[in-house]
C-alpha cells in the first residue's frame, strides 16, 4: 500500500466540537460560547459585555491579519487552550474585504472602497480556506454569526449572515453542529431561559452530526455541557441533558 495509512473510527480522537452558533443580537450566542472549556475568544466586534464577569482570554481582531496571527499561534500547539471562538464570522468577513481593498490598491474598481466581482471571488476563496483551517485545529471551535432571512420558494429561510450565495450552507457542512439561537424565552414558571435549536424547523437552518441511532432533542440549553452530551452521548453520564420543549 506504500504510504497509505488506514485507521478505524474507534481509534480516532473525535471528541472536539466544531460548531456554528448563529442568531440575532442578544440571543445568547457569546454567552453560550463562553461556557466552552479553556476558551480563547477572537473578538472581531465589540460584543463581550455579556461575559465581562467571566475570566476569559481575548484577542482583539482589528484586521484580517490579526486573525491569521491567532491561527498561527493556535496551530503551533504550545498553549493552554482547549477551545477557540471567532466572534463573529460576519464581522471577520467584513475585515477580510477591507484587507483585500488595502492589499490591492491599484486594482480598478467602480469605487475605491467597494469590492469588484473578482475581489468577491478572491474573498470567498480566502474565507473558505480560513474557516476550514480553524475547523481542523485540535480544539473545540465555535464560529459565531448573525442571522439573516432569505425568501425561499415555500417559506422564509433563516441562515448565518455571510456573503457568498452558498457560503452559509457550505459552512454548516464543515461543522458537527449548527445551532440557531432565537433569543430569550420563558419557561413554565416564568423564568427567562436561552435555548438553541438543533434540528431544522420553521425555516431555520440547523444540524447535529450524531450517530444514526441517536435521537437528539429539538432544542438544548445553551451550554457546552448540554451540547457535548448530545454530540458525544457515549462519553456522557445518562440524564445530563433533558429534552427541552420544542421552540
Buried (B, 14 or more C-beta within 10 A) or exposed (E): EEEEEEEEEEEEEEEBBBBBBBBBEBBBBBBBBBBBEBBBBBBBBEBBEEBEEEEBEBBEBEBBEBBBEBBEBBBEEEBEBBBBBBBBBBBBBBBBBBBBBEEBEEEEBEEEEEBBEEBBEBBBEBBBEBBEBBBEBEBBBBBBBBBBEEEEEEEEBBBBBBBBEEBBEBBBEBBBBBBBBBEEBEEEEEEEBBBBBBBBBEBBBBBBEBEEEEEBBBBBBBBBBBBBBBBBBEEBEEEEBEEBEEB
